Amino acid sequence: MGLNPPTSRLPWQADLPGGFAEVPKALAQDPALRYASVAAFDDDLFRWTGQRPVSAMPDDWRYRLRKLIQRHPWRVAATGTATLGVLVSLVVIATLYSRAEMARIAAEHRFSELRELANYMIFDLDRRLETLPGTTASRRELVGRGQKYLDALGRTAPADSELQREVAVGLTRLAEVQGVPGRAHVGEIAAARTNLERAEAMLIAGRHDEPGQWTWRRDLAQVRYLLALVYGGRDNDNERQLAKAVQAESDVASALRDAQALSVSGQPLAGLHELLTSVRLVQADAHKWLKAIDVAHKLQSSEEQRLLALPADLRAQMDFDFQVGRLALLSGDSLYYLDRKPEALAAYRRGAASFDKALAHQPSNRKRIEGAIHAHWYLASVRSELGDPNGALDDSDTALRIVERLLQLDPDNLEARRIGEAVSGDRAGILSAAGRHDDAIRLVESNLVVREARITRQPDDAEALRDLAVPLRTLADIYERKGDRVGACKVLGRAHEVWTQVDRRFGLGDFDRKNELAVVEMRLERCAAPAR
């Protein structure tokens, strides 16, 4: 019989790394539990002395790991440290990435909010303010601030083509407030031209030629239309005005075709039709100043018929009374210069009726107010020439009352002041035709003081200088009607000086050279001749 196995560990056995499990296995009563051979027992002893796992112990991973640590304590410690470092690094990297991602999302959110704010300021809010008198200075501040936001965004995302389009359109809106003729502006002429030319370059470099990008071509047409107004009204370069307007018509016609192909409807489509009318009218204006008045009248008449032929639902989306009103007035202008004054009178009355109707629906709409001023102003002028001085004074009074109302609502509107000066100057001619020469002279002289002050404020504005020359000829006419030849000749000399200055600084269009400067020079020659 073999020896009974120990029932408990000996004191020294507990101190052995493997628990010295080889002894109980070697003395086990069941032969199946004992070592199969002395060599197997010897192998376990050898493994035990080398701190390796022995067969007498259960095959457990925790036991194997403990033996590994016992064999390589420093390596395991180093590996553990390295592993811990990797784990810590991964945690730090994950934390930093999470924070960076959160910051990126927050930045994108702020970018999006700032973009929405800029667009709201430049497009939505400004368009609402545009029709309201008294908002010119506020619009400049508003659009200028929105433009700064868009400029900043455009620098951070130069590859975002749609954002670049928004920047270009923002520049366009800013230029309108700064100094585009026919708009409520604050007299910053050079800045307006610079912003428009910059916007044009940005839109040309963008996606305006790609299929389906009708909004790009619409925006480019708008910029070129405004540039045509600047080149004609500010630079007195009517050939350049016509060329730019022809480009604008090509752009808007292409945008209109694409929009219709894409089934665009409602106000966006109506806006394209209104823009097409605008660019054709500025072409007509250029033709008028280039002495092709018959061509101008054909353009105006055909455009009026085109608008009248549009579907009723589309006309309802437009400022239709305003559009047909201005077409009638411009057609009347051409008829007047073609010496068809009774037809001009009928066209002016048609325009006045349209604007008065429009103004009755929106009495504070700036565009409609200005349209009504022009309508009654033109009516006054032609009625006077057709021998109706009392009716002319009535229309002149109406026009001046509307001007005063507009200036009370919008004192910063320089364009309204300019219109008021022109109406006042024509009223002087009507007073003189009615025999009230002294009243007429006082009115023109006070008007000239205002115009000279405007030149001081806007020395680079060709239109302001021209606006000083025109009433001087009117004043000379009044002196002649009064019988004061000396006074008339003195005023004509002053008019010649101003026209010469316009020609030297800005150049004269053919119309002004023939119908203003040449007439003044002819009359000055008569002044030099001995009085009979």
C-alpha positions in Angstrom: 0.0 0.0 0.0 1.2 3.3 -0.7 1.5 6.1 1.7 -1.6 8.2 2.4 -1.5 11.6 0.7 -1.1 14.6 3.0 -4.4 16.1 4.0 -3.0 19.6 4.2 -0.1 21.6 2.8 3.1 21.6 4.7 4.3 25.0 5.9 7.2 25.1 3.4 4.9 23.9 0.6 2.8 27.0 0.6 5.8 29.1 -0.2 6.5 27.2 -3.4 5.3 29.1 -6.6 3.4 26.1 -8.0 2.1 25.0 -4.6 4.3 21.9 -5.1 1.4 20.1 -6.6 3.7 17.4 -8.0 4.0 15.7 -4.6 0.2 14.9 -4.2 0.1 13.7 -7.8 3.1 11.5 -7.3 1.6 9.9 -4.1 -2.0 9.6 -5.3 -3.7 6.3 -4.4 -5.4 6.0 -7.8 -2.9 4.9 -10.4 -4.8 6.9 -13.0 -4.1 10.1 -11.1 -0.4 9.4 -10.5 2.4 10.3 -13.0 2.7 7.7 -15.7 6.4 7.5 -15.3 9.4 8.8 -13.5 10.3 10.8 -16.6 7.0 12.6 -16.5 7.5 13.4 -12.8 11.0 14.6 -13.6 9.7 16.8 -16.4 7.2 18.6 -14.1 10.0 19.2 -11.5 12.1 20.7 -14.3 9.2 22.9 -15.4 8.5 23.9 -11.8 12.1 25.0 -11.3 11.9 27.1 -14.5 8.7 28.8 -13.4 6.8 27.2 -16.1 3.3 25.6 -15.9 3.2 22.0 -14.6 0.8 19.2 -15.5 -0.1 18.7 -11.9 -2.0 22.1 -11.9 -5.3 22.8 -13.8 -4.8 24.3 -17.3 -6.2 27.7 -16.5 -5.2 31.0 -18.3 -4.8 32.8 -15.0 -2.3 30.2 -13.8 -0.4 30.5 -17.1 -0.4 34.3 -16.9 0.9 34.1 -13.3 3.8 31.8 -14.4 4.6 34.1 -17.3 4.9 37.1 -14.9 7.1 35.0 -12.6 9.4 34.1 -15.4 9.6 37.7 -16.9 8.7 40.2 -14.2 10.5 43.2 -15.8 9.4 42.5 -19.4 5.8 42.1 -18.3 6.1 45.2 -16.3 7.5 47.1 -19.3 4.9 45.6 -21.6 2.2 46.5 -19.2 3.4 50.0 -18.9 3.6 50.4 -22.7 0.2 48.9 -23.1 -1.2 51.2 -20.5 0.5 54.1 -22.3 -1.1 53.1 -25.5 -4.5 52.7 -23.8 -4.1 56.1 -22.2 -3.1 57.7 -25.5 -6.1 56.1 -27.2 -8.3 57.6 -24.6 -6.7 61.0 -24.9 -6.9 60.9 -28.7 -10.5 59.8 -28.6 -11.3 62.6 -26.2 -9.6 65.2 -28.3 -11.2 63.9 -31.5 -14.6 64.1 -29.8 -13.9 67.6 -28.7 -12.7 68.6 -32.1 -15.7 67.1 -33.8 -18.0 68.9 -31.4 -16.1 72.1 -32.1 -16.4 71.5 -35.9 -20.1 70.9 -35.6 -20.5 74.0 -33.5 -18.4 76.0 -36.0 -20.5 74.8 -38.9 -23.6 75.7 -37.0 -22.2 79.2 -36.4 -21.2 79.5 -40.1 -24.7 78.5 -41.2 -26.3 80.9 -38.8 -24.1 83.8 -39.9 -24.8 83.0 -43.5 -28.5 82.9 -42.9 -28.3 86.2 -41.0 -26.3 87.9 -43.8 -28.7 86.6 -46.5 -31.7 87.8 -44.5 -30.2 91.3 -44.0 -29.1 91.7 -47.7 -32.0 90.0 -49.5 -35.1 89.6 -47.4 -35.0 92.6 -45.1 -33.4 95.0 -47.5 -36.0 94.2 -50.2 -38.8 95.0 -47.7 -37.1 98.3 -46.8 -36.4 99.2 -50.4 -40.0 100.2 -51.1 -40.3 102.2 -47.9 -39.3 105.9 -47.8 -37.0 107.1 -45.1 -34.9 103.9 -45.1 -32.0 104.9 -47.4 -29.4 105.4 -44.7 -30.6 102.4 -42.7 -30.3 100.3 -45.9 -26.8 101.3 -46.4 -25.8 100.3 -42.9 -27.8 97.1 -43.1 -26.5 95.9 -46.4 -23.0 97.0 -45.6 -23.0 95.0 -42.4 -24.5 92.0 -44.2 -21.8 92.3 -46.9 -19.0 92.2 -44.3 -20.4 89.0 -43.0 -20.6 87.5 -46.5 -17.1 88.7 -47.3 -15.7 87.0 -44.2 -17.6 83.8 -45.0 -16.4 83.9 -48.6 -12.8 84.1 -47.4 -13.2 81.0 -45.2 -15.0 78.9 -47.9 -13.6 80.0 -51.2 -14.5 76.7 -52.9 -18.2 77.1 -52.0 -19.5 78.4 -55.3 -23.0 79.1 -54.0 -21.6 81.2 -51.2 -19.5 83.2 -53.8 -22.7 83.9 -55.7 -24.3 85.2 -52.5 -21.3 87.4 -52.0 -21.7 88.8 -55.5 -25.4 89.5 -55.1 -24.6 91.1 -51.8 -22.2 93.4 -53.5 -24.9 94.2 -56.0 -27.4 95.2 -53.4 -24.8 97.3 -51.6 -24.0 99.1 -54.8 -27.6 100.0 -55.4 -27.8 101.8 -52.1 -24.4 103.4 -52.6 -25.0 105.2 -55.9 -26.9 103.6 -58.9 -29.0 106.1 -60.9 -32.7 105.7 -60.5 -32.3 104.1 -57.1 -32.6 105.6 -53.6 -28.9 106.1 -52.9 -26.4 108.0 -50.7 -24.0 109.3 -53.4 -21.1 106.9 -53.1 -20.7 106.7 -56.9 -17.2 105.3 -57.1 -17.8 102.6 -54.5 -21.0 101.5 -56.3 -19.1 101.1 -59.6 -16.3 99.2 -58.0 -18.7 96.8 -56.2 -20.7 96.1 -59.4 -17.6 95.4 -61.4 -16.3 93.1 -58.7 -19.7 91.3 -58.6 -19.7 90.9 -62.3 -16.2 89.3 -62.3 -17.2 86.9 -59.5 -20.4 85.7 -61.3 -18.5 85.3 -64.6 -15.9 83.1 -62.9 -18.7 81.0 -61.3 -21.2 78.6 -62.8 -23.3 80.9 -64.9 -22.7 78.8 -68.1 -23.6 75.5 -66.6 -27.0 73.9 -67.6 -29.8 74.6 -65.1 -27.9 77.5 -63.4 -30.5 80.1 -64.3 -30.1 81.9 -61.0 -26.5 82.7 -61.8 -27.4 84.1 -65.2 -30.3 86.1 -63.6 -27.9 87.6 -61.1 -25.3 88.4 -63.8 -28.0 90.1 -65.8 -29.0 92.2 -62.8 -25.4 93.3 -62.3 -24.9 94.2 -65.9 -28.2 96.1 -66.0 -27.1 98.2 -63.1 -23.6 98.7 -64.7 -25.4 100.0 -67.8 -27.3 102.5 -65.6 -24.0 103.6 -64.1 -22.1 103.9 -67.4 -24.9 105.9 -69.0 -26.2 108.0 -66.0 -22.9 108.5 -64.2 -20.2 108.2 -66.8 -22.2 109.7 -69.7 -20.9 106.8 -71.9 -24.0 105.7 -73.8 -22.2 103.3 -76.2 -20.8 101.4 -73.2 -24.3 101.6 -71.6 -25.8 100.0 -74.7 -23.2 97.3 -74.9 -23.6 96.3 -71.3 -27.4 96.3 -71.6 -27.2 94.0 -74.6 -25.1 91.6 -72.6 -27.7 91.8 -69.8 -30.5 91.0 -72.2 -28.7 87.9 -73.4 -28.2 86.7 -69.8 -31.8 87.2 -68.7 -33.2 85.7 -71.9 -31.1 82.6 -71.3 -32.1 82.5 -67.6 -35.8 82.8 -68.6 -35.6 79.9 -71.1 -33.9 77.7 -68.5 -36.4 78.6 -65.8 -39.3 77.9 -68.0 -37.8 74.5 -69.0 -37.5 73.7 -65.3 -41.1 74.7 -64.7 -40.2 77.6 -62.5 -43.3 79.6 -61.7 -44.7 82.4 -59.5 -42.7 85.4 -58.4 -39.2 84.1 -59.5 -40.5 83.8 -63.1 -42.3 87.2 -62.8 -39.1 88.7 -61.6 -37.3 87.5 -64.7 -39.9 89.1 -66.9 -39.5 92.4 -65.0 -35.7 92.2 -65.3 -36.1 91.7 -69.1 -38.2 94.8 -69.3 -35.6 96.8 -67.3 -32.7 95.8 -69.5 -34.6 96.5 -72.7 -35.6 99.9 -71.4 -32.0 100.8 -70.5 -31.1 99.9 -74.1 -33.9 102.2 -75.4 -32.5 105.0 -73.2 -29.0 104.5 -74.7 -30.5 104.6 -78.2 -32.2 107.8 -77.4 -29.0 109.5 -76.3 -27.2 108.1 -79.3 -29.8 109.9 -81.5 -31.7 106.8 -82.5 -34.9 107.9 -80.9 -37.1 105.9 -83.3 -35.3 102.7 -82.3 -35.8 103.6 -78.7 -39.6 104.1 -79.3 -39.9 100.8 -81.1 -38.2 99.0 -78.1 -40.5 100.7 -75.6 -43.7 100.0 -77.5 -42.9 96.4 -78.2 -42.0 95.8 -74.6 -45.3 97.4 -73.4 -47.2 95.0 -75.7 -45.1 92.1 -74.5 -46.1 92.7 -70.9 -49.8 93.3 -71.7 -49.8 89.9 -73.5 -48.5 88.0 -70.4 -50.9 85.6 -68.7 -53.0 87.1 -66.0 -51.7 84.8 -63.3 -48.1 85.9 -64.2 -49.0 89.6 -64.3 -50.6 89.2 -60.8 -47.1 88.2 -59.5 -45.5 91.4 -60.9 -45.7 95.0 -59.9 -47.7 95.3 -63.1 -49.1 98.8 -62.8 -45.6 100.1 -62.1 -44.1 98.3 -65.0 -46.7 99.4 -67.6 -46.6 102.9 -66.1 -42.9 103.4 -66.6 -43.1 101.9 -70.1 -45.8 104.5 -71.0 -43.7 107.4 -69.6 -40.6 106.3 -71.5 -42.6 105.8 -74.7 -44.0 109.3 -74.1 -40.4 110.7 -73.9 -39.5 109.2 -77.2 -42.6 110.6 -78.8 -41.9 114.0 -77.4 -38.4 114.0 -78.9 -39.8 112.8 -82.2 -41.9 115.9 -82.1 -45.1 113.9 -81.7 -46.3 115.9 -78.7 -50.0 115.1 -78.7 -49.1 111.4 -78.7 -46.6 112.0 -76.0 -49.3 113.7 -73.9 -51.5 110.6 -74.3 -48.7 108.3 -73.3 -47.9 110.5 -70.2 -51.6 110.4 -69.2 -51.6 106.6 -69.5 -48.5 106.4 -67.4 -49.9 108.8 -64.7 -53.1 106.7 -64.5 -51.1 103.5 -63.9 -48.9 105.1 -61.2 -51.8 106.8 -59.5 -53.7 103.5 -59.4 -50.6 101.7 -58.0 -50.0 104.4 -55.4 -53.6 104.2 -54.2 -53.0 100.5 -53.3 -49.6 101.2 -51.7 -49.3 104.9 -50.7 -45.9 104.4 -49.0 -44.2 102.4 -51.8 -41.1 104.4 -52.7 -41.0 103.2 -56.3 -44.6 104.0 -57.0 -44.2 107.4 -55.4 -41.3 108.2 -57.7 -43.2 106.9 -60.7 -46.1 109.2 -59.9 -43.7 112.2 -59.5 -42.3 111.6 -63.0 -45.7 111.1 -64.6 -47.1 114.4 -63.4 -43.8 116.2 -64.0 -43.8 115.1 -67.7 -47.4 115.9 -68.0 -46.8 119.4 -66.8 -44.0 119.9 -69.3 -45.8 118.8 -72.4 -49.1 120.5 -71.4 -47.2 123.8 -71.1 -45.7 123.4 -74.5 -49.2 122.5 -76.0 -50.6 125.8 -74.6 -52.2 124.7 -71.4 -50.3 126.6 -68.7 -52.9 126.3 -66.0 -53.2 122.5 -66.5 -49.4 122.4 -66.5 -49.1 124.2 -63.2 -51.7 121.8 -61.7 -49.6 118.8 -62.7 -46.4 120.6 -61.6 -48.0 121.3 -58.2 -49.0 117.7 -57.9 -45.5 116.5 -58.7 -43.9 118.8 -56.2 -46.3 117.8 -53.4 -45.4 114.2 -54.0 -41.7 115.1 -54.0 -42.1 116.9 -50.7 -43.9 114.0 -49.2 -41.2 111.6 -50.3 -38.4 113.9 -48.9 -40.3 114.1 -45.6 -40.4 110.3 -45.5 -36.8 109.8 -46.8 -34.6 112.9 -46.3 -31.4 110.9 -47.1 -32.7 110.0 -50.6 -30.4 112.0 -52.9 -32.2 110.7 -56.0 -35.5 112.1 -54.7 -33.8 115.5 -54.2 -32.5 115.5 -57.7 -35.9 114.7 -59.1 -37.4 117.5 -57.0 -34.8 120.0 -58.4 -35.7 119.0 -62.0 -39.4 119.4 -61.4 -38.8 122.7 -59.8 -36.7 123.8 -62.8 -39.4 122.9 -65.2 -42.0 124.7 -63.1 -40.0 127.8 -63.6 -40.4 127.4 -67.4 -44.1 127.0 -67.0 -44.3 130.2 -64.8 -42.4 132.1 -67.4 -44.7 130.8 -70.2 -47.6 132.2 -68.2 -45.9 135.6 -68.0 -44.6 135.3 -64.4 -41.0 135.9 -65.3 -39.7 137.2 -62.0 -41.2 134.3 -60.0 -39.6 131.9 -62.5 -36.2 133.5 -62.2 -36.3 133.4 -58.4 -37.3 129.7 -58.5 -34.4 128.8 -60.9 -31.8 130.8 -58.9 -32.8 129.0 -55.7 -32.7 125.7 -57.5 -29.2 126.4 -58.9 -27.9 127.0 -55.3 -29.1 123.5 -54.3 -27.5 121.9 -57.4 -24.2 123.6 -56.8 -24.2 122.3 -53.3 -24.8 118.8 -54.6 -21.7 119.1 -56.9 -19.7 120.1 -53.9 -20.8 117.0 -52.1 -20.4 114.8 -55.2 -17.6 116.2 -57.3 -17.1 113.0 -59.3 -20.7 112.7 -60.3 -21.2 113.6 -64.0 -24.9 113.6 -63.6 -24.8 116.2 -60.9 -22.7 118.5 -63.1 -25.0 118.0 -66.1 -28.0 118.8 -63.8 -26.4 122.2 -63.2 -26.0 122.9 -67.0 -29.5 122.1 -68.1 -31.5 124.7 -65.9 -29.0 127.4 -67.0 -30.4 127.2 -70.5 -33.9 127.4 -69.0 -32.9 130.5 -67.1 -31.6 132.1 -70.2 -34.9 131.4 -71.9 -36.8 133.2 -69.1 -34.5 136.2 -69.4 -35.2 136.4 -73.1 -38.9 136.1 -72.6 -38.7 138.9 -70.1 -36.8 141.0 -72.7 -33.5 141.1 -70.8 -31.0 140.2 -73.5 -27.9 141.0 -71.4 -29.1 138.8 -68.6 -29.8 136.0 -71.0 -26.4 136.2 -72.6 -24.7 136.2 -69.2 -26.5 133.0 -68.2 -25.7 131.4 -71.6 -22.0 132.1 -71.0 -22.2 130.4 -67.6 -24.0 127.4 -69.2 -21.3 127.1 -71.8 -18.6 127.0 -69.1 -20.5 124.2 -67.3 -21.1 122.1 -70.5 -17.4 122.5 -71.4 -16.5 121.3 -68.0 -18.8 118.2 -68.4 -17.2 117.5 -71.8 -13.7 117.9 -70.5 -14.1 115.8 -67.3 -16.6 113.1 -68.4 -17.3 113.5 -72.1 -20.5 114.4 -73.8 -23.0 112.1 -75.4 -24.2 112.9 -78.9 -27.6 114.0 -77.7 -26.2 116.6 -75.2 -23.6 117.8 -77.8 -26.3 118.4 -80.4 -29.3 119.5 -78.3 -27.6 121.3 -75.5 -24.0 122.5 -76.1 -24.5 123.3 -79.8 -27.7 125.3 -79.0 -25.9 127.2 -76.3 -23.0 128.0 -78.6 -25.4 129.1 -81.4 -27.2 131.5 -79.0 -23.9 132.8 -77.7 -22.9 133.7 -81.3 -26.1 135.8 -81.5 -25.2 137.4 -78.2 -21.8 138.5 -79.8 -23.6 140.1 -82.7 -24.6 143.8 -82.3 -28.1 144.3 -81.0 -30.6 145.5 -83.5 
